[in-house]
Amino acid sequence: MPMTLLVTRDVPDRFRGFLASVMLELAPGLYVSPALTAGVRGRIWRVMAEWHGELGEGSIVLVWQDRSAPGGLGMEFLGTPARELVDYDGLYLARLRAGAAPDAVAGAPAMAGH
């Protein structure tokens, strides 16, 4: 049961209430659990995906230790910007999905070749 991290951005308050009931909120939108089982993590993610699908607002990132994944991290994403992870020689590289608008975050580097 490794550490699990979940980050939300621009999601409705109901996400915050639900997540705070199952994980520790260290900072606004940043949730952690030192010992979340894979089953509980999966149920939390299904709720996040269902709500996000209904509301279509904000973005959510879930990260946990997965020794079988490149870099040892399992990751799930919902929302914008739409990113995809590419396994490049055992490392994850993130890139915008085809047709996705780039981040509006100042200073965010653009990846060439897309």
Order of alpha helices (4+ residues) and beta strands (2+ residues): beta-alpha-beta-beta-alpha-beta-beta-beta-beta
